[in-house]
Amino acid sequence: MAALVLAGVVVVSVRRVRGEVLDLRGLVAVPAVLTALGLASLVRAEGLTAADYALAVPGLLLGLGSGALRGATVRLSVRNGVLHQHYTVRTFAVLLLSAATMAGYGVLATRLGLHHEARPTELGLGVSFLGESAVLVLRGPATGTPFARS
């Protein structure tokens, strides 16, 4: 499942480098589905303790924050009267920095006893994309150009 999700992230990233229409449904749907899948995995996981959940929360907050930072680096443009988003070199620099930070936190949390099942890939990606989307939802209207209709 994680490989499938990762492949989806690569496809989305390539589309966004080329320039992708910015619509509210697209901003919300993918992050919401990934987050829901991750939460479902977390709920189904057996043997997790209160400490697992406590250690998972900072990781989720890091993911949300890194996504928001990534959203601030996305270039917005207008094509055919609607907003488009473009990933930039800075977007990928933030992505790499975020991945390194998250990996470091993962190592630390594991050493502190976090079970692997308490860190579903889908949940981390979903929360990260939610952070990015939240920033883009705020930045979009500031351009004076509408989001595309879904």
C-alpha angles and dihedrals in degrees: 000000000000091000090052092049091047091051088052091052090052091051092049091048093052091049091050093050088056092045125270129207110257111226129159095238091053091048092053107029103064096042091045093050093047091047092048092049090049093048090049089053090049093050092047093048113109126218099023116148135206086261090058091054092044091052093044093058097067089048090053091048090051089051092049092048094047090050090051090050090049090050089056090059097052113109114229120208138172121240125167090354096301136092123267128188126219127191111225136198087266090053090057092043089055089045092054093045090049092049091051091047092048092047090051091049089048091055091047093047091048091052088051089054106267111156116231090238089064090067108057111185091224092055094050093048093044094052091046091052089046089058091049092047093049090057093046091049087056096042096046100068090045088068092062090232120112126241114253115266113257 
